Amino acid sequence: MTVLKKSIYYFQQEGKQNKENVLKIVIETAQQNQQIKKIIVFTSDGEIALKLKKQLPNHQIIAVTFPYMKQFKIKKDKDYYETIIPETSKKEVQNNLKKEGIILLQGVLPFEDIIIPYNSDTKIQTINYTLSLFGGGMKLCVEALIVATDSGAVEPGEEAIVMSADTAIIATGSRKEWLFHPVYGMQIKEILCKPINFNITKKSQ
């Protein structure tokens, strides 16, 4: 029986403060696995996608992001919420990515529920809760890979490196409807890095 020994990097906490370290790990992994030609980045500003393309010019970089002009309400104090819109909705950012040959995919994420008061999709909730056992970044990686596959940027069954701000994996592409298919479903082959404390996904009691 062949046994492979590989390293997994762990971060103390979830969050964007890890993205430069994730970037280094992904670049190193891509250089060691020349058969993998596509890297998928979940990003809200396109910054890491541009850095990846600069370091790995022969790889296809695919940036997956939130729907166009999606609004996030960030609580600043008791009675005030600031509205944040992802940078990837700006034409300047979109043009910069396009100029470097980076594919930008915008749209509703696969595990985003349709808002109906007092009602929710049990299947979607179950998938979200299950993936959150690995941290919020794992959910974003899986969603990004599904988006890339459903759009045709990645072929079903094709291996790709996928990263978010604090998590990176090697996995095979799968369409959303086939995610759990016994033959054509997604395979998470390697976890390259992830946080060990879920300060965002699971807030302390």
C-alpha positions as CSV (number, residue, x, y, z in Angstrom):
1,M,0.0,0.0,0.0
2,T,1.4,3.4,-1.0
3,V,1.4,6.0,1.7
4,L,1.9,9.7,0.8
5,K,3.0,12.2,3.5
6,K,2.0,15.8,2.8
7,S,1.8,18.9,4.9
8,I,-1.3,20.9,5.9
9,Y,-0.8,24.5,7.1
10,Y,-3.0,25.8,9.9
11,F,-3.9,29.4,10.8
12,Q,-4.8,30.4,14.3
13,Q,-8.0,32.3,13.1
14,E,-10.3,32.7,10.2
15,G,-10.1,35.8,8.1
16,K,-8.5,38.0,5.4
17,Q,-5.3,38.4,7.4
18,N,-4.3,35.0,6.1
19,K,-4.7,35.6,2.4
20,E,-1.0,36.4,1.7
21,N,0.1,33.2,3.4
22,V,-2.6,31.3,1.4
23,L,-1.3,32.9,-1.7
24,K,2.3,31.6,-1.0
25,I,1.0,28.1,-0.3
26,V,-1.0,28.0,-3.5
27,I,1.9,29.3,-5.6
28,E,4.2,26.6,-4.1
29,T,1.6,23.9,-4.7
30,A,1.0,25.0,-8.3
31,Q,4.7,24.9,-9.0
32,Q,5.0,21.4,-7.6
33,N,1.9,20.1,-9.4
34,Q,2.5,21.1,-13.0
35,Q,-0.4,18.9,-14.3
36,I,-2.9,21.3,-12.6
37,K,-3.3,24.3,-14.9
38,K,-6.3,26.1,-13.3
39,I,-6.5,28.1,-10.0
40,I,-9.8,29.3,-8.7
41,V,-9.9,32.2,-6.3
42,F,-12.9,33.4,-4.4
43,T,-12.4,37.1,-4.1
44,S,-14.3,40.3,-3.4
45,D,-11.7,42.7,-4.8
46,G,-9.6,40.7,-7.4
47,E,-6.3,41.5,-5.7
48,I,-5.1,38.0,-5.0
49,A,-6.2,36.9,-8.5
50,L,-3.9,39.5,-10.0
51,K,-1.0,38.5,-7.8
52,L,-1.5,34.9,-8.8
53,K,-1.4,35.7,-12.5
54,K,1.8,37.7,-12.0
55,Q,3.5,34.8,-10.2
56,L,2.0,32.0,-12.4
57,P,1.6,33.5,-15.9
58,N,1.1,30.1,-17.5
59,H,-1.8,29.1,-15.3
60,Q,-5.5,30.0,-16.0
61,I,-6.7,32.1,-13.1
62,I,-10.4,32.1,-12.5
63,A,-11.9,34.7,-10.1
64,V,-15.2,33.9,-8.5
65,T,-17.1,36.6,-6.7
66,F,-20.4,37.8,-5.3
67,P,-23.3,38.8,-7.5
68,Y,-23.0,42.2,-9.2
69,M,-23.6,45.1,-6.8
70,K,-24.5,42.8,-3.9
71,Q,-24.9,44.8,-0.7
72,F,-23.5,43.9,2.7
73,K,-24.7,45.7,5.8
74,I,-21.9,46.1,8.3
75,K,-22.9,47.2,11.8
76,K,-20.7,50.2,12.9
77,D,-22.6,51.2,16.0
78,K,-25.9,50.6,17.7
79,D,-28.0,52.4,15.1
80,Y,-25.8,52.6,12.1
81,Y,-25.0,50.1,9.4
82,E,-22.5,50.8,6.6
83,T,-23.4,49.4,3.1
84,I,-20.4,47.6,1.5
85,I,-20.4,46.6,-2.2
86,P,-17.6,44.2,-3.4
87,E,-14.8,45.9,-5.4
88,T,-15.4,43.3,-8.2
89,S,-18.5,45.2,-9.1
90,K,-16.4,48.1,-10.2
91,K,-15.7,48.4,-14.0
92,E,-12.0,49.4,-13.2
93,V,-11.4,46.1,-11.3
94,Q,-13.2,44.1,-14.0
95,N,-11.1,45.7,-16.7
96,N,-7.9,45.0,-14.8
97,L,-8.7,41.4,-14.5
98,K,-9.8,41.1,-18.1
99,K,-6.6,42.8,-19.2
100,E,-4.5,40.1,-17.5
101,G,-6.6,37.2,-19.0
102,I,-8.3,36.4,-15.7
103,I,-11.8,35.0,-16.0
104,L,-14.3,36.8,-13.7
105,L,-17.4,34.9,-12.7
106,Q,-20.2,36.8,-10.9
107,G,-23.6,35.4,-9.8
108,V,-25.6,33.9,-7.0
109,L,-23.5,31.4,-5.1
110,P,-24.7,27.8,-5.2
111,F,-25.6,27.5,-1.5
112,E,-27.3,30.9,-1.3
113,D,-30.9,30.4,-0.2
114,I,-33.8,32.4,-1.7
115,I,-35.2,34.7,1.0
116,I,-38.7,33.6,2.0
117,P,-39.9,34.9,5.4
118,Y,-40.0,32.0,8.0
119,N,-38.9,29.4,5.4
120,S,-35.6,28.0,4.3
121,D,-34.3,25.2,2.1
122,T,-33.3,22.3,4.3
123,K,-30.9,20.7,1.8
124,I,-29.0,24.0,1.3
125,Q,-28.9,24.6,5.1
126,T,-27.5,21.1,5.6
127,I,-24.7,21.6,3.1
128,N,-23.8,25.0,4.6
129,Y,-23.7,23.6,8.1
130,T,-21.7,20.6,7.1
131,L,-19.1,22.6,5.2
132,S,-18.8,25.1,8.1
133,L,-17.4,22.2,10.2
134,F,-14.2,23.0,8.2
135,G,-14.6,26.7,8.5
136,G,-16.3,29.4,6.3
137,G,-13.4,29.4,3.8
138,M,-14.1,25.7,2.9
139,K,-17.7,26.6,1.9
140,L,-16.5,29.4,-0.3
141,C,-13.9,27.1,-2.0
142,V,-16.6,24.5,-2.8
143,E,-19.0,27.1,-4.1
144,A,-16.3,28.7,-6.2
145,L,-15.4,25.4,-7.8
146,I,-19.1,24.7,-8.6
147,V,-19.5,28.1,-10.2
148,A,-16.4,27.6,-12.3
149,T,-17.6,24.2,-13.4
150,D,-21.2,25.2,-14.1
151,S,-19.9,28.1,-16.2
152,G,-17.6,25.9,-18.3
153,A,-14.4,27.4,-17.0
154,V,-13.5,24.1,-15.4
155,E,-14.5,20.7,-16.8
156,P,-16.4,18.2,-14.6
157,G,-13.7,15.9,-13.0
158,E,-10.9,18.3,-13.8
159,E,-8.5,18.9,-10.9
160,A,-8.0,22.5,-9.8
161,I,-6.5,24.4,-6.9
162,V,-9.1,26.5,-5.1
163,M,-8.5,29.2,-2.6
164,S,-10.4,31.7,-0.4
165,A,-8.9,34.1,2.1
166,D,-8.0,31.5,4.7
167,T,-8.4,28.1,3.0
168,A,-7.0,26.2,0.0
169,I,-7.8,22.8,-1.5
170,I,-7.1,20.6,-4.5
171,A,-10.5,19.3,-5.8
172,T,-12.2,18.0,-8.9
173,G,-14.8,20.1,-10.7
174,S,-18.5,19.2,-10.3
175,R,-21.8,20.7,-11.4
176,K,-24.1,21.7,-8.6
177,E,-26.7,19.0,-9.4
178,W,-24.0,16.3,-9.3
179,L,-22.2,17.5,-6.2
180,F,-22.8,14.2,-4.3
181,H,-23.0,11.9,-7.4
182,P,-21.2,8.6,-6.6
183,V,-19.2,8.8,-9.9
184,Y,-19.3,12.5,-11.1
185,G,-19.5,14.2,-7.8
186,M,-16.8,16.5,-6.4
187,Q,-13.7,15.1,-4.8
188,I,-11.8,17.2,-2.3
189,K,-8.4,15.5,-2.8
190,E,-6.2,17.6,-0.6
191,I,-6.6,20.3,2.0
192,L,-3.6,22.6,1.7
193,C,-4.4,25.0,4.5
194,K,-7.3,26.1,6.8
195,P,-7.9,27.9,10.1
196,I,-8.1,25.9,13.3
197,N,-10.2,28.4,15.3
198,F,-13.5,29.5,13.8
199,N,-13.8,33.0,15.2
200,I,-16.1,34.1,12.3
201,T,-18.1,31.0,11.4
202,K,-18.8,30.0,14.9
203,K,-18.7,33.0,17.2
204,S,-17.8,32.2,20.8
205,Q,-20.7,31.9,23.3
